[in-house]
């Protein structure tokens, strides 16, 4: 019996007919919204017998497969007894430039609908109409064909045969994948303590189609314990796809390593790692215009060959693999990774590909979402990342600069920029303080920015391939984001302004991202949020949008108590006491390295505080101690040199000064004797500031512990992450020193992991 392959009309015709270069034209959010309005306006002109949004499905046998094709046509018109399929396409371009043969993919989409309807209703002849509408002018242009059923049948068989090699590759891979999963065993000799429990919880959560919030301490093996059961769920038909989402490159590498282990154990899956466009671009200066980039020029003419080559030869498509095939087939590596992601079983990438409304994978259909699970690693990072995704900022000076640049170049850009600059001038004159916080959306400003976005789009779209003004382009994207976020503005937002002399910075600030995270993640079968520091778990459930039916799981450390020696030095590290206590802190650090040779990491809440203690620490020369210091904005090479310095066989003591919440306090593994001790100075509280105070007041106002939500919980998370660098395996031993008198308070002590609470209280002489 032939195998059944389901495919959407749009996916089918785009694979066969899409051609040409990567389009970097400005079909933006507002343009798309106008396009939707244009669709609806045309559909409202349909007659009583006409139908709109007609769902169509058919099954077609082609060689050894049966294709189940599904789609929804814009209109089915009845005119003088004839049936017409109407396919509506909106455009921001000059409609007079559109010719009948300009977009073969549009004809192909309409022909599919015509064949599907004619087959079901036994119609001998169909009319096909392409209706183009210009979103600015609402000008319309129509092209019509009349096609016999036999011609449609012959055409669609040719279409399917052209798609068949790709369909066959995916089908054969799916069979191999499922067989390999059936035989797959856990890739290590034994489960660590807590590991089997975590894996079982992940599988049951996917099975039930709910979400899971997991606090899984360092050393349990969170990555493999979440990936393995999710892969097993694919084998059982519960899932077809899996996203492994992270905030940092190093945790993406851990996921890739887990799939290497599973592949060694027999697993066959297609996994794709998504890397930011600016990191993988082959050009010295990134420009996606076909005139500037040979990898963008003619991209779709070469894409199918490149995809078939890569998917038939590779399973784990990491950044080097993507770059290899991109060079081989002269394809943009970023776009190739995105196209491969839609075909893959597993996608490894940043949070923003799912949760950020600006860059999420838009082409993922609803039916694919309900076959997909999200594994969200280091989920504690998602709270602040989501606030940033759902917030937006405008700055007065950029509009003043645009006003000056376009004064003689474009009256529309000049006037719309001037209107926004004038708004900010009035705003500044009416504001008596340096800060201003409003609970209402700034309606007048949003309207002015919408006008600017409209004019900027027209200017950019009419550039005729010329290089656009960098200032206009950057400001356009910022304004577009502002309009988008303005539509989300509700009681969980504030608009606040910072005024510094002539400058005004106005921000639409998301206070609680839980609802929007839920909306962006809607439709996925299951979400698994996990972190070693998802504590207190009630706070993260609240901030990440947990529902009543979702599960929580807290696991104990898999390591023995004698592996970790914890001490507390109760001195004040509060901002106003730092100068006074810096010598006591430095003395502790000095005594620590004198008493035991090894490698140490000293973590501080800020660069300023770190440098203050560092200067005191190095006043006394120690020829047998090497000191390295984290710098702001270190390159990848500088970071690698910093970490490489931590070697077990150094023969000398090494001290690394670093910052909590920075690149060395999360996700790094310095196992065995590569790390002897960690000192965490302070309780990690974010610096007092306007945003944190706004958060505190908001959560106080809705009956929650505002200071904890704004300051304590985020701060202590940094402490737990920094201290978690120390014990990474069953063989590790180490010293952890917490420097702050607040660790003796019941509230802060309760936020420490169980294995840290049996601490020794130090005096400096100890």
C-alpha positions in Angstrom: 0.0 0.0 0.0 1.5 3.4 -1.0 2.7 5.6 1.9 0.7 8.8 2.6 2.5 12.1 2.7 0.7 15.2 3.9 1.7 18.6 2.5 0.3 22.1 2.4 -0.4 23.7 -1.0 1.9 26.6 -0.3 4.8 24.4 0.8 4.5 22.3 -2.3 4.4 25.1 -4.8 7.1 27.2 -3.1 9.5 24.2 -3.2 9.0 23.7 -7.0 8.4 27.3 -8.2 10.1 29.7 -5.9 13.1 31.2 -7.7 15.3 34.2 -7.8 17.1 36.2 -5.1 16.5 36.7 -1.4 13.9 39.5 -1.2 15.0 42.2 1.3 12.1 44.4 0.3 10.1 46.0 3.0 7.0 43.8 3.4 6.7 44.8 7.0 4.2 44.3 9.8 2.1 47.4 8.8 2.3 46.4 5.1 1.1 42.9 5.9 -1.7 44.3 8.1 -2.8 46.5 5.2 -2.6 43.5 2.9 -5.0 41.6 5.1 -7.4 44.5 5.0 -7.1 44.6 1.2 -7.9 40.9 1.1 -11.0 41.4 3.2 -12.1 44.4 1.2 -12.0 42.4 -2.0 -13.8 39.5 -0.4 -16.6 41.8 0.7 -17.4 42.6 -2.9 -18.1 38.9 -3.7 -21.7 38.0 -4.7 -24.2 35.9 -2.8 -23.2 32.7 -4.5 -19.5 33.3 -4.1 -17.5 31.8 -1.2 -14.4 32.9 0.6 -11.7 31.1 2.5 -12.7 27.7 1.1 -10.9 24.7 2.7 -9.8 22.1 0.1 -8.2 18.7 0.5 -7.4 15.8 -1.9 -5.3 12.7 -2.1 -3.3 12.0 -5.3 -1.3 8.8 -6.1 2.0 9.6 -7.7 4.5 6.7 -8.2 5.0 5.0 -4.8 3.4 7.7 -2.7 0.0 9.1 -2.1 0.1 12.9 -1.4 -2.5 14.4 0.9 -2.7 18.0 -0.2 -4.4 20.6 1.8 -5.0 24.4 1.4 -7.5 27.3 1.6 -8.3 29.4 -1.4 -9.2 33.1 -1.0 -12.3 32.9 -3.1 -14.5 30.6 -5.2 -16.6 32.7 -7.6 -19.7 31.8 -9.6 -20.0 33.9 -12.7 -22.4 33.1 -15.6 -22.3 29.5 -14.5 -18.5 29.3 -14.6 -16.4 28.6 -11.5 -13.4 30.8 -10.8 -10.7 30.3 -8.2 -9.6 33.8 -7.0 -6.2 34.1 -5.4 -5.6 37.5 -3.9 -2.0 38.9 -3.5 -1.2 42.3 -1.9 1.9 44.2 -2.7 3.7 47.4 -1.7 5.3 47.7 -5.1 4.1 49.5 -8.2 1.3 47.4 -9.5 1.8 48.6 -13.1 5.1 46.7 -13.1 3.4 43.3 -12.4 3.0 41.2 -15.6 1.0 38.0 -16.1 4.1 35.8 -15.8 5.8 37.8 -13.0 5.1 35.2 -10.2 4.8 31.6 -11.4 4.4 30.5 -7.8 1.1 32.4 -7.5 -0.3 30.7 -10.6 0.8 27.4 -9.2 -0.9 28.0 -5.9 -4.2 28.9 -7.7 -3.9 25.9 -10.1 -3.6 23.5 -7.1 -6.9 24.9 -5.7 -8.5 24.7 -9.1 -7.5 21.0 -9.5 -8.6 20.1 -5.9 -12.0 21.7 -6.4 -12.6 20.3 -9.9 -11.6 16.8 -8.8 -13.9 16.8 -5.8 -16.9 18.3 -7.7 -16.2 16.7 -11.1 -15.9 20.0 -13.0 -14.6 19.8 -16.5 -13.2 23.4 -16.7 -12.1 26.0 -14.2 -11.2 29.7 -14.5 -8.2 30.9 -12.4 -7.9 34.5 -11.4 -4.9 36.3 -9.8 -6.0 39.5 -8.1 -3.2 41.9 -7.2 -3.9 44.9 -4.9 -1.6 47.7 -4.1 -1.8 48.3 -0.3 -1.2 52.1 -0.5 -3.4 53.0 -3.4 -5.8 50.0 -3.3 -5.3 49.8 -7.1 -6.2 46.4 -8.4 -5.0 44.3 -11.4 -6.3 40.9 -12.5 -5.1 38.1 -14.7 -7.3 35.2 -15.8 -6.7 31.8 -17.2 -9.2 29.1 -18.3 -8.0 25.5 -17.8 -9.4 22.1 -18.7 -9.5 19.5 -15.9 -7.3 17.1 -18.0 -4.7 19.9 -18.3 -4.8 20.6 -14.5 -4.4 16.8 -13.8 -1.4 16.6 -16.1 0.1 19.7 -14.5 -0.3 18.6 -10.9 1.2 15.2 -11.7 4.3 17.0 -13.1 4.3 19.2 -10.0 4.3 16.2 -7.7 7.0 14.4 -9.7 9.3 17.5 -9.3 8.6 17.5 -5.6 9.0 13.7 -5.3 12.8 13.5 -4.8 12.6 15.8 -1.8 9.5 14.0 -0.5 11.2 10.6 -0.9 14.3 11.9 1.0 12.2 13.1 3.9 10.0 10.0 4.0 13.0 7.6 3.9 14.7 9.7 6.7 11.5 9.5 8.8 11.5 5.7 8.5 15.1 5.5 9.5 14.6 8.0 12.3 11.7 6.0 13.8 13.5 2.7 13.6 16.6 4.2 15.3 14.5 5.7 18.1 12.8 2.4 18.7 16.2 0.7 19.3 17.7 3.7 21.1 18.9 3.3 24.7 20.2 5.8 27.2 23.6 6.8 26.0 25.4 6.4 29.3 26.1 3.3 31.4 23.8 4.4 34.2 21.4 7.2 35.3 22.7 9.6 37.8 20.6 10.3 40.9 17.5 12.2 39.8 18.2 11.7 36.1 15.6 8.9 35.6 13.0 10.9 37.5 13.6 14.0 35.3 13.4 12.0 32.1 10.2 10.3 33.2 8.6 13.6 34.1 9.6 15.1 30.7 8.0 12.2 28.8 4.8 12.2 30.8 4.5 16.0 30.3 4.8 15.6 26.6 2.4 12.7 26.6 -0.3 14.8 28.5 0.4 17.9 26.4 1.1 20.3 29.3 4.1 22.1 30.6 6.8 21.3 33.2 8.9 23.6 35.3 12.1 21.9 36.6 14.7 22.9 39.2 17.5 20.4 38.4 20.8 21.1 40.2 24.1 21.1 38.4 25.4 17.6 37.7 22.2 15.8 37.1 22.7 16.0 33.4 19.7 18.2 32.4 20.5 18.3 28.7 20.5 14.6 28.0 17.7 14.0 30.6 15.3 16.3 28.6 16.4 15.5 25.1 16.4 11.7 25.4 12.7 11.4 26.6 11.6 14.0 24.0 13.3 11.9 21.2 11.5 8.8 22.6 8.2 10.8 22.3 8.9 11.3 18.6 9.4 7.6 18.2 6.0 7.0 19.9 4.2 9.4 17.5 3.6 12.0 20.2 5.8 14.5 18.5 7.3 15.2 15.0 9.6 18.1 16.0 11.6 19.4 18.8 13.1 22.8 19.6 15.9 23.1 22.1 16.0 26.8 23.1 18.9 28.5 24.9 20.2 31.9 25.8 23.9 31.3 25.3 26.2 29.7 22.7 27.8 27.4 25.3 24.5 25.8 26.2 23.7 25.3 22.5 27.1 23.4 22.3 25.9 21.2 25.2 22.8 20.3 23.2 24.9 19.5 20.1 27.2 17.3 22.2 24.1 15.4 23.5 23.0 14.6 20.0 26.6 13.4 19.1 26.3 10.9 22.0 22.9 9.8 20.8 24.1 9.5 17.2 27.0 7.3 18.5 24.3 5.2 20.2 22.5 4.8 16.9 20.1 7.7 16.7 19.3 9.1 13.2 17.7 12.6 13.3 18.1 15.8 11.3 19.1 18.5 13.8 19.9 22.1 12.7 21.6 24.7 14.8 20.5 28.3 14.1 23.2 31.0 14.5 22.7 34.7 14.4 22.9 36.2 10.9 25.8 38.6 11.7 27.9 35.7 13.0 27.6 33.4 10.0 27.6 36.0 7.2 30.4 35.4 4.7 30.6 39.0 3.7 33.1 41.5 5.2 30.1 43.9 5.6 26.7 42.4 6.0 24.2 43.4 3.2 21.4 41.1 2.0 20.8 43.0 -1.2 21.5 40.8 -4.2 23.6 43.6 -5.7 26.0 43.3 -2.7 25.9 39.6 -1.9 26.5 36.7 -4.3 25.0 34.3 -1.7 21.7 36.2 -1.8 21.7 36.7 -5.6 19.8 33.8 -7.1 19.5 32.1 -3.7 16.3 30.2 -4.5 17.6 29.0 -7.9 20.2 27.0 -6.0 18.4 26.2 -2.7 16.7 22.9 -3.6 20.0 21.4 -4.8 21.8 22.5 -1.7 19.1 21.2 0.6 18.9 17.8 -1.1 22.7 17.5 -0.9 23.0 18.5 2.8 20.0 16.5 4.1 21.0 13.4 2.2 24.6 13.6 3.5 24.3 15.0 7.0 22.3 14.5 10.2 23.7 17.0 12.7 23.8 20.3 10.9 25.9 22.5 13.2 27.3 25.9 12.2 30.4 24.5 10.5 28.3 22.0 8.5 25.8 24.7 7.4 28.7 26.9 6.4 30.3 24.1 4.3 27.2 23.5 2.2 26.4 27.2 2.0 29.9 27.8 0.5 29.5 24.7 -1.8 26.2 25.8 -3.3 26.7 29.6 -3.0 23.9 30.1 -0.5 23.4 32.5 2.4 24.3 30.4 5.4 21.7 32.0 7.7 18.8 31.6 5.2 20.0 28.0 4.5 19.8 27.2 8.2 16.3 28.6 8.4 15.1 26.6 5.4 16.7 23.5 6.8 15.0 24.2 10.2 11.6 23.7 8.6 12.6 20.3 7.3 14.5 19.2 10.5 13.3 17.0 13.4 15.3 19.1 15.9 16.1 22.8 15.9 18.7 24.2 18.4 18.7 28.0 18.7 18.0 31.1 20.7 14.8 31.9 22.6 13.9 34.6 20.1 13.1 32.2 17.3 10.0 31.2 19.2 9.2 34.0 21.6 10.3 37.2 20.0 7.6 38.8 17.9 10.2 40.4 15.7 12.1 37.4 14.6 10.1 34.2 15.3 9.8 31.5 12.7 6.7 32.8 11.0 6.3 30.0 8.4 5.6 27.4 11.1 2.0 26.2 10.5 -0.4 25.6 13.4 -0.6 21.9 12.6 3.2 21.6 13.0 3.2 23.5 16.3 0.9 20.9 17.9 3.4 18.2 16.9 6.3 20.2 18.5 7.7 20.4 22.0 9.9 23.2 23.4 12.8 22.4 25.6 13.8 25.7 27.3 17.3 25.5 28.8 18.5 27.9 31.5 14.9 29.1 31.7 15.7 31.6 34.4 17.2 33.8 31.7 13.9 33.9 29.8 12.2 36.3 32.2 14.4 39.3 31.6 14.9 38.3 27.9 11.2 38.3 27.4 10.8 41.7 29.1 13.3 43.0 26.5 11.6 41.3 23.6 8.2 42.8 24.6 9.6 46.3 25.3 10.5 49.1 22.9 12.4 52.4 23.1 12.5 55.6 21.0 15.1 58.4 21.4 14.4 62.0 20.4 17.9 62.7 18.9 17.4 60.2 16.1 14.4 62.0 14.8 16.1 65.3 15.0 19.0 63.9 13.0 16.5 62.4 10.4 14.7 65.7 10.2 18.0 67.4 9.3 19.2 64.7 6.9 15.9 64.6 4.9 15.0 68.3 4.9 15.9 68.7 1.2 15.6 65.0 0.2 12.1 63.9 1.2 9.3 66.2 2.5 7.4 63.2 3.9 10.3 61.9 6.0 11.2 65.4 7.0 7.7 66.2 8.2 7.0 62.9 10.0 10.4 63.0 11.7 9.8 66.6 12.7 6.4 65.8 14.2 7.9 63.2 16.5 10.8 65.5 17.4 8.3 68.3 18.2 6.3 65.9 20.4 9.4 65.1 22.4 10.3 68.9 22.7 6.8 69.6 24.1 7.0 66.5 26.4 10.4 67.7 27.8 9.1 71.2 28.5 6.0 69.8 30.4 8.1 67.4 32.5 9.5 68.9 35.7 11.5 65.8 36.7 14.2 63.7 35.0 11.9 60.7 35.0 8.2 60.3 34.2 6.2 57.2 34.4 2.7 56.8 32.9 0.3 53.8 33.0 -1.5 54.9 29.9 -0.2 54.3 26.3 1.1 57.5 24.7 -1.6 57.6 22.0 -0.4 60.7 20.3 3.2 59.5 20.0 2.1 56.1 18.7 0.0 57.7 16.0 2.9 59.9 14.9 5.2 56.9 14.8 2.7 54.9 12.7 2.8 57.8 10.2 6.6 57.8 10.2 6.7 54.0 9.6 4.4 54.4 6.7 6.5 57.1 5.1 9.7 55.4 5.9 8.5 52.2 4.2 7.5 54.1 1.1 10.9 55.8 1.0 12.8 52.5 1.5 10.7 50.5 -0.9 11.2 53.2 -3.6 14.9 53.3 -3.3 15.3 51.3 -6.5 18.1 49.1 -5.2 20.2 52.0 -4.0 21.8 51.8 -0.6 19.3 53.2 2.0 20.2 55.8 4.6 21.6 53.8 7.6 20.0 56.3 10.0 16.6 55.9 8.3 16.9 52.2 8.2 17.8 51.9 11.9 15.2 54.4 13.0 12.6 52.6 10.8 13.1 49.3 12.6 13.0 51.0 16.0 9.8 52.8 15.1 8.3 49.6 13.7 9.1 47.8 16.9 7.5 50.7 18.9 4.3 50.4 16.9 4.2 46.7 17.3 4.7 46.8 21.1 2.3 49.7 21.3 -0.4 47.3 20.2 0.4 44.9 23.0 0.3 47.7 25.7 -2.1 46.9 28.5 -2.2 47.0 32.3 1.1 45.0 32.5 2.9 47.8 30.8 4.1 51.3 31.7 5.5 54.1 29.5 8.4 55.8 31.2 10.6 58.6 30.0 14.2 59.6 31.0 15.1 63.3 30.3 18.7 64.4 30.2 19.1 68.0 29.0 17.8 68.1 25.4 17.6 64.3 25.1 14.4 62.3 25.8 14.3 58.5 25.9 10.8 57.0 26.0 10.3 53.3 26.7 7.2 51.1 26.5 8.2 48.7 29.3 6.8 45.2 29.8 6.4 44.6 33.5 5.1 41.0 33.4 5.9 39.0 30.3 3.9 35.9 31.3 0.8 36.4 29.2 2.8 37.4 26.1 5.1 34.4 26.5 2.0 32.2 26.7 0.7 33.8 23.5 3.9 33.4 21.6 4.2 29.8 22.7 0.6 29.0 22.0 -0.1 25.8 20.0 3.0 23.9 20.9 2.2 20.5 22.4 4.4 20.9 25.4 6.9 23.3 27.1 9.7 22.0 29.4 11.4 24.9 31.3 14.5 23.8 33.2 17.4 25.3 35.0 19.7 24.6 37.9 18.5 27.8 39.4 14.8 27.9 38.7 14.3 29.0 42.3 12.0 29.9 43.9 10.0 27.8 41.4 6.7 29.6 42.3 8.3 32.9 41.1 9.3 31.4 37.7 6.0 29.7 37.2 4.4 33.1 37.7 6.8 34.9 35.4 6.8 32.3 32.6 3.0 31.8 32.4 2.3 28.5 34.0 -1.2 27.2 33.9 -3.1 25.3 36.6 -2.6 22.0 35.0 1.2 22.4 34.5 3.7 20.5 36.6 6.7 21.5 38.8 9.6 19.3 39.8 12.5 20.1 42.2 15.4 17.6 42.3 18.1 17.2 44.9 21.8 17.5 44.1 23.3 14.2 42.9 26.5 14.9 44.7 27.6 14.0 48.3 27.8 16.6 51.0 31.6 16.0 51.6 32.3 17.3 48.0 31.5 20.9 49.0 32.8 23.0 51.8 30.6 26.1 52.3 31.5 29.2 54.4 30.0 32.6 55.0 32.0 35.7 55.7 29.4 38.1 57.3 30.6 41.5 56.1 28.5 44.2 54.4 28.9 44.4 50.7 26.1 47.0 50.3 27.0 49.8 48.0 27.6 52.4 50.7 29.8 50.0 52.7 32.1 48.7 50.0 34.9 51.2 50.4 34.9 50.5 54.1 34.9 46.7 53.9 37.0 46.2 50.8 40.2 45.4 52.8 38.4 42.7 54.8 37.1 41.2 51.6 40.5 41.3 50.0 42.1 39.8 53.1 39.8 36.8 52.9 40.7 36.3 49.3 44.4 36.6 50.1 44.2 34.1 53.0 42.2 31.7 50.8 44.8 31.4 48.1 47.7 31.3 50.6 46.2 28.3 52.5 45.5 26.1 49.5 47.1 26.1 46.1 44.6 25.8 43.2 42.4 27.7 40.7 39.9 30.2 42.0 37.0 32.3 40.6 36.0 35.4 42.6 32.6 36.8 41.5 31.4 40.3 42.2 28.1 42.1 41.5 29.6 44.7 39.2 32.8 45.7 37.3 33.3 48.7 39.6 33.2 46.6 42.8 35.4 43.9 41.2 38.0 46.4 40.3 37.9 48.1 43.7 38.7 44.8 45.5 41.1 43.7 42.8 43.3 46.8 43.3 43.4 46.1 47.0 44.1 42.4 46.4 47.2 43.0 44.2 48.7 45.7 46.4 50.7 42.9 48.0 52.8 41.0 45.4 52.6 37.2 45.3 55.1 35.7 42.9 53.4 32.3 43.1 49.9 33.6 42.2 48.7 34.5 38.7 45.7 36.9 38.4 43.4 37.4 35.4 40.5 39.8 35.3 37.3 39.8 33.2 37.0 42.8 30.9 34.0 44.5 29.4 33.1 43.3 25.9 35.7 40.5 25.6 36.1 38.9 22.2 35.6 35.2 21.8 39.4 34.7 21.6 39.8 36.6 24.9 37.1 34.6 26.6 38.7 31.4 25.4 42.1 32.4 26.7 40.6 33.3 30.1 39.0 29.9 30.5 42.0 28.0 29.1 44.1 29.4 31.9 42.2 27.2 34.3 44.3 24.0 34.0 44.5 21.2 36.6 48.3 21.0 36.2 49.1 24.7 36.5 51.6 24.1 39.4 50.8 27.7 40.6 47.7 29.3 42.0 45.4 31.1 39.5 42.8 33.7 40.5 40.2 34.8 38.1 38.2 37.9 39.0 34.8 37.9 37.3 31.3 39.4 37.4 28.1 37.7 38.5 25.6 37.3 35.6 28.4 37.6 33.1 29.9 35.2 30.6 31.9 33.2 33.1 29.2 32.7 35.7 26.9 30.5 33.6 27.2 27.5 31.5 31.0 26.9 31.8 32.4 23.6 33.0 35.8 23.6 34.8 35.7 20.0 36.1 38.1 18.3 38.5 41.1 20.3 39.6 40.5 23.0 37.0 38.6 24.8 39.7 39.4 24.6 43.5 37.2 27.3 44.9 34.6 29.9 44.2 34.0 33.1 46.2 30.7 35.0 45.6 30.9 38.5 46.9 27.4 40.0 47.6 23.9 38.8 47.1 23.8 39.7 43.4 21.1 42.4 43.7 20.6 44.4 40.5 21.7 48.0 40.8 19.0 50.3 42.2 17.4 52.0 39.3 14.2 53.3 37.7 13.2 50.0 35.9 13.7 47.9 39.0 11.8 50.3 41.2 9.0 50.4 38.6 8.9 46.6 38.8 8.9 46.6 42.6 6.0 49.1 42.8 4.0 47.1 40.2 4.3 43.8 42.0 3.6 45.4 45.3 0.5 46.9 43.8 -0.9 43.5 42.7 -0.2 41.8 46.1 3.1 40.2 45.5 6.5 40.7 47.2 7.7 43.5 45.0 11.2 43.9 46.3 11.8 40.2 46.0 10.4 40.1 42.4 12.4 43.1 41.3 15.7 42.6 43.2 16.1 39.6 45.5 15.1 36.7 43.2 17.0 37.9 40.1 20.0 38.7 42.4 20.1 35.4 44.1 19.8 33.6 40.8 23.2 35.1 39.8 24.6 33.9 43.1 23.4 30.3 42.5 24.7 30.4 38.9 28.1 31.6 40.0 28.4 29.1 42.9 27.2 26.4 40.6 30.5 26.6 38.6 32.3 24.7 41.3 30.9 21.1 41.5 30.3 19.7 38.1 31.0 16.0 38.4 31.2 13.2 41.0 34.9 13.6 41.3 34.9 17.4 42.0 35.8 18.8 45.4 35.8 22.5 46.3 35.4 25.5 48.6 32.5 27.9 48.3 32.6 31.2 50.2 29.7 33.5 50.3 30.6 37.0 51.4 27.8 39.1 52.8 26.1 39.3 56.2 22.7 38.9 54.6 23.3 35.2 54.1 22.8 34.8 57.9 19.2 36.2 57.5 16.5 33.6 57.3 15.0 34.9 54.0 18.3 34.8 52.1 19.3 31.5 53.7 16.0 30.0 52.6 16.9 30.9 49.0 20.1 28.9 49.1 20.2 25.3 47.8 19.8 22.7 50.6 23.5 21.6 50.2 24.7 25.2 50.8 22.8 25.8 54.0 25.1 23.9 56.4 27.7 26.6 56.2 30.5 27.7 58.5 30.5 31.4 59.6 34.0 32.9 59.2 36.0 35.6 60.8 38.8 37.0 58.5 41.4 35.3 60.7 39.7 31.9 60.0 
